[in-house]
């Protein structure tokens, strides 16, 4: 692979590196209430959630595609509306599931034998 073939990917790699660095710095900061693992851990089990992980991967991938299409001036209004709709549905589903089990971010759901209304 020649340098001319690699050159178009340098801004993409730089952007990903910068984003990863910002998340890492925010995660490590003592005075900021931010934990990057909260986006991957299921509070009811304390283990990594495949659903949350796939939701983040899908969101990052879709956002990346929309940004690339916008930069290339190929993003249509319909494609952008579909993108926003998919993100909205994903967030609404997360809120619905959280409300169904009466949990707040970072709070474990009640055991199955305990009534949900307290």
KELUMMI-759613 format. One record per residue (C-alpha): x negated, z negated, y; residue number from 1; residue in one letter. Coordinates in Angstrom, 2 decimals. Layout:
N
@x=X	z=Z	y=Y	pos=NUM	code=a $
...
This chain:
118
@x=0.00	z=0.00	y=0.00	pos=1	code=x $
@x=-1.42	z=0.96	y=3.37	pos=2	code=x $
@x=-1.21	z=-0.98	y=6.61	pos=3	code=x $
@x=1.26	z=1.57	y=8.02	pos=4	code=x $
@x=3.66	z=0.74	y=5.20	pos=5	code=x $
@x=3.32	z=-3.02	y=5.75	pos=6	code=x $
@x=3.56	z=-2.90	y=9.56	pos=7	code=x $
@x=7.40	z=-2.67	y=9.76	pos=8	code=x $
@x=7.75	z=-5.91	y=7.74	pos=9	code=x $
@x=5.50	z=-8.05	y=9.95	pos=10	code=x $
@x=8.28	z=-9.03	y=12.42	pos=11	code=x $
@x=10.57	z=-9.98	y=9.51	pos=12	code=x $
@x=7.94	z=-12.19	y=7.93	pos=13	code=x $
@x=7.13	z=-13.73	y=11.31	pos=14	code=x $
@x=10.78	z=-14.51	y=11.96	pos=15	code=x $
@x=11.22	z=-16.10	y=8.53	pos=16	code=x $
@x=8.04	z=-18.13	y=8.97	pos=17	code=x $
@x=9.15	z=-19.34	y=12.43	pos=18	code=x $
@x=12.59	z=-20.33	y=11.13	pos=19	code=x $
@x=11.07	z=-22.18	y=8.16	pos=20	code=x $
@x=8.64	z=-23.97	y=10.49	pos=21	code=x $
@x=11.46	z=-25.09	y=12.82	pos=22	code=x $
@x=13.48	z=-26.44	y=9.89	pos=23	code=x $
@x=10.40	z=-28.19	y=8.49	pos=24	code=x $
@x=9.56	z=-29.82	y=11.85	pos=25	code=x $
@x=13.17	z=-30.97	y=12.34	pos=26	code=x $
@x=13.25	z=-32.33	y=8.80	pos=27	code=x $
@x=10.02	z=-34.30	y=9.28	pos=28	code=x $
@x=10.85	z=-35.67	y=12.75	pos=29	code=x $
@x=11.51	z=-39.41	y=12.64	pos=30	code=x $
@x=13.67	z=-39.58	y=15.78	pos=31	code=x $
@x=16.02	z=-36.76	y=14.71	pos=32	code=x $
@x=18.91	z=-37.42	y=12.32	pos=33	code=x $
@x=18.38	z=-34.22	y=10.32	pos=34	code=x $
@x=17.67	z=-33.87	y=6.64	pos=35	code=x $
@x=17.38	z=-30.32	y=5.33	pos=36	code=x $
@x=18.18	z=-31.50	y=1.81	pos=37	code=x $
@x=21.67	z=-32.58	y=2.92	pos=38	code=x $
@x=22.60	z=-28.90	y=2.82	pos=39	code=x $
@x=21.64	z=-28.64	y=-0.84	pos=40	code=x $
@x=22.54	z=-32.05	y=-2.32	pos=41	code=x $
@x=26.01	z=-32.88	y=-3.59	pos=42	code=x $
@x=26.78	z=-36.36	y=-2.18	pos=43	code=x $
@x=28.97	z=-37.31	y=-5.14	pos=44	code=x $
@x=26.20	z=-36.74	y=-7.70	pos=45	code=x $
@x=23.01	z=-36.99	y=-5.63	pos=46	code=x $
@x=21.75	z=-33.82	y=-7.32	pos=47	code=x $
@x=21.21	z=-30.29	y=-6.10	pos=48	code=x $
@x=24.44	z=-28.32	y=-5.94	pos=49	code=x $
@x=24.31	z=-24.75	y=-7.19	pos=50	code=x $
@x=27.43	z=-23.97	y=-5.15	pos=51	code=x $
@x=25.90	z=-25.19	y=-1.90	pos=52	code=x $
@x=22.64	z=-23.41	y=-2.65	pos=53	code=x $
@x=24.37	z=-20.10	y=-3.37	pos=54	code=x $
@x=26.54	z=-20.51	y=-0.25	pos=55	code=x $
@x=23.42	z=-20.90	y=1.89	pos=56	code=x $
@x=21.68	z=-17.97	y=0.20	pos=57	code=x $
@x=24.75	z=-15.78	y=0.74	pos=58	code=x $
@x=25.06	z=-16.82	y=4.38	pos=59	code=x $
@x=21.39	z=-16.24	y=5.13	pos=60	code=x $
@x=21.44	z=-12.87	y=3.36	pos=61	code=x $
@x=24.59	z=-11.71	y=5.18	pos=62	code=x $
@x=23.21	z=-12.88	y=8.52	pos=63	code=x $
@x=19.95	z=-11.09	y=7.86	pos=64	code=x $
@x=21.79	z=-7.85	y=7.05	pos=65	code=x $
@x=23.94	z=-8.10	y=10.18	pos=66	code=x $
@x=20.89	z=-8.74	y=12.36	pos=67	code=x $
@x=19.03	z=-5.78	y=10.84	pos=68	code=x $
@x=22.06	z=-3.50	y=11.29	pos=69	code=x $
@x=22.44	z=-4.63	y=14.90	pos=70	code=x $
@x=18.75	z=-3.99	y=15.62	pos=71	code=x $
@x=19.03	z=-0.53	y=14.06	pos=72	code=x $
@x=22.24	z=0.09	y=16.08	pos=73	code=x $
@x=24.21	z=0.74	y=12.88	pos=74	code=x $
@x=26.48	z=-2.32	y=12.99	pos=75	code=x $
@x=30.14	z=-1.30	y=13.21	pos=76	code=x $
@x=32.90	z=-3.49	y=14.58	pos=77	code=x $
@x=34.58	z=-3.53	y=11.18	pos=78	code=x $
@x=31.41	z=-4.72	y=9.43	pos=79	code=x $
@x=30.94	z=-7.49	y=12.01	pos=80	code=x $
@x=34.57	z=-8.62	y=11.60	pos=81	code=x $
@x=34.12	z=-8.74	y=7.81	pos=82	code=x $
@x=30.93	z=-10.78	y=8.28	pos=83	code=x $
@x=32.64	z=-13.28	y=10.61	pos=84	code=x $
@x=35.63	z=-13.49	y=8.28	pos=85	code=x $
@x=33.42	z=-14.22	y=5.28	pos=86	code=x $
@x=31.59	z=-16.97	y=7.15	pos=87	code=x $
@x=34.89	z=-18.41	y=8.36	pos=88	code=x $
@x=36.41	z=-18.43	y=4.89	pos=89	code=x $
@x=33.28	z=-20.05	y=3.47	pos=90	code=x $
@x=33.36	z=-22.82	y=6.08	pos=91	code=x $
@x=37.13	z=-23.29	y=5.71	pos=92	code=x $
@x=36.78	z=-23.61	y=1.94	pos=93	code=x $
@x=34.07	z=-26.25	y=2.36	pos=94	code=x $
@x=36.26	z=-28.20	y=4.79	pos=95	code=x $
@x=39.28	z=-27.89	y=2.48	pos=96	code=x $
@x=37.40	z=-29.20	y=-0.53	pos=97	code=x $
@x=35.91	z=-32.03	y=1.57	pos=98	code=x $
@x=39.35	z=-32.99	y=2.90	pos=99	code=x $
@x=40.90	z=-32.80	y=-0.56	pos=100	code=x $
@x=38.55	z=-35.47	y=-1.82	pos=101	code=x $
@x=38.57	z=-37.41	y=1.48	pos=102	code=x $
@x=34.83	z=-37.27	y=1.90	pos=103	code=x $
@x=32.75	z=-37.11	y=5.02	pos=104	code=x $
@x=29.36	z=-35.39	y=5.16	pos=105	code=x $
@x=26.91	z=-37.56	y=3.26	pos=106	code=x $
@x=29.63	z=-39.72	y=1.68	pos=107	code=x $
@x=30.27	z=-39.75	y=-2.07	pos=108	code=x $
@x=33.70	z=-38.91	y=-3.38	pos=109	code=x $
@x=35.71	z=-41.73	y=-4.97	pos=110	code=x $
@x=35.52	z=-42.22	y=-8.73	pos=111	code=x $
@x=38.24	z=-40.39	y=-10.71	pos=112	code=x $
@x=40.02	z=-43.65	y=-11.63	pos=113	code=x $
@x=40.27	z=-44.83	y=-8.00	pos=114	code=x $
@x=43.26	z=-43.66	y=-5.92	pos=115	code=x $
@x=42.32	z=-41.25	y=-3.14	pos=116	code=x $
@x=44.37	z=-43.06	y=-0.48	pos=117	code=x $
@x=42.51	z=-46.35	y=-0.95	pos=118	code=x $
